Amino acid sequence: AFFSRDTALPVAVVVSPANQFKNLFQARPEVAGTDFACGIQGRARNFPEKFTAETILVAGEGIQQTLYKWGNMLLDRYGKTRPKLTPPGQLDPSMDTLNSHLGYWTDTGGIYWDHTANNKSYSVTMQELKKYHTSIGVPVKY
């Protein structure tokens, strides 16, 4: 997501894959060597006949409103509904691990992709992070 910090003009833009979620990506300028890039993961070599790669770009006023607009468009596209809100304004945490637990994914190009704790392996870094977050009451699941 891109957004303006100018409160007089709170414009936001969200760009993401609209299909093929595991095969598509967006890259920052320092990675892409351009202003912004969307496309198929670089390691992909063969594609099935009639393969399509679609990107969605949503603009709106304010980051929260624009993210909801983007989410609603994808939910509508795939015939899904947003989880119920209980109580009003809050997601029921038992319905979605992403909202109720801390997790970690590796993501080529993600800012955390190649950063471990000083002089520690990935495994030790992850174990120490889980131990720390659990000690302060943050549930870790994935």
N, C-alpha and C positions, 0 to 999 in steps of 0.2 A: 504494500500500500504506500502511496505517496500522499502527502498532505501539506497544506499551507499552515504555517504557524501564525499567519496574519488573522487575528480574530475578526477583522472587518471583512475578510474574504475567506471564510473557512472551507476552502475547496479540498476535496479528497478524491483520489483515483485508486481503484483496486484493479490489478491485472493478475490473472491466473489462468491455468488450463481450464477449458470448459469440458474436456473429455481426456481420455488417455492420461489420467492423473499421475500414474507411475512413470510415464515415458516422457513427459514434457517438463520444461523448466523455464525460469526467468533468471537472467544474470545481471548483476550490477555492472556499471561501467568499467570498473577496474578489472573485472573478470572477462567481460565481453569485448573490451576494447572499442566500445561505441557508447552511445547514450544509454541504451537499454536493449536487451535482446530477449526474445521468447522463441522457443522452438523445441526440437526433439533432442533428448539426451545424446551427447556426442558419442557414446559407446554403442548406440543402436546401429546395426548394419543392415538388417533385413526387415522388411515390413510386409504384412499380409496384403493381398489384393484388396483394394478399396479402403485401405488404412486412411484415416483422417486425423488431423491434429488441429484442434480448435482452441482459440484463446478468447477469453472474455475480458472486456475492459468496461468498468463501471465508474462513472463520475457522479459526484453528489456534493451536498453541502454538509460538511462535518464528517469526521472519520467514523464515528459510531453509526450514524445514519447511513453512510455509504457502505460500510461493512455489512449492515443488515440488508440493505438493498441487494448487494452482491450475493449474500447468502440466500436470500429469498429467490433470486433469479436461478441459482443452481438447484435449490430445493424444488422449485417449480419445474425446471427442465427434466429432472429425474423422478418426478412424481412423489417426492418425499415431503414430510411435514416437520416443522420445528418441534422439538420436545416441549411438552407442556411446561408452563412456568408455575412453580409452587414454592413459596407464596408469590404473589404478583411481583414480577421483576427479578426473580431469582430462579435459576435452573435447579431442578431436583438433582443433587449431586450423585445419587445412586443410579441415575439414568445414563450417565456418561462419564467414563473413566477420564477422558480428556479434561473435564471440568472439575473433577474431584481429586485428581492425583497429579503429582509432578512426574514428568516422563522425559525421555531423551531419544531423539533420532539422530543418526548421522545423515548429513545432507551435503553432498559435494557442492562446495561453494558457500555453505553456511559459515557464518563467522566463527563458530566454535569447532569447525571440522578438524582442524589440526592444532588444537591448543589443549595441552594437558597441564596438570599441576606441575610446578617446577621439579624437574628431574624424576618424574613419575610416569609409569606406563598408563595407557588408557584404562586398563582394568583397575589399577589401584586408584586412579583419579575418580572413576565412577563409584567405586566402593566407598571412598572417603566422602564424596558428595552425598551419597545416599545416607551414610551414617550421620553427617552433619544435619541434613534436612529432617531426618527422622527425629533427631535430638531436639529440634526446635518446633516439632509438631506438624511438619509438612509431610503428608503421606506421599510415598514414592511407590509407583507400581510398575512402570515399564521403562 
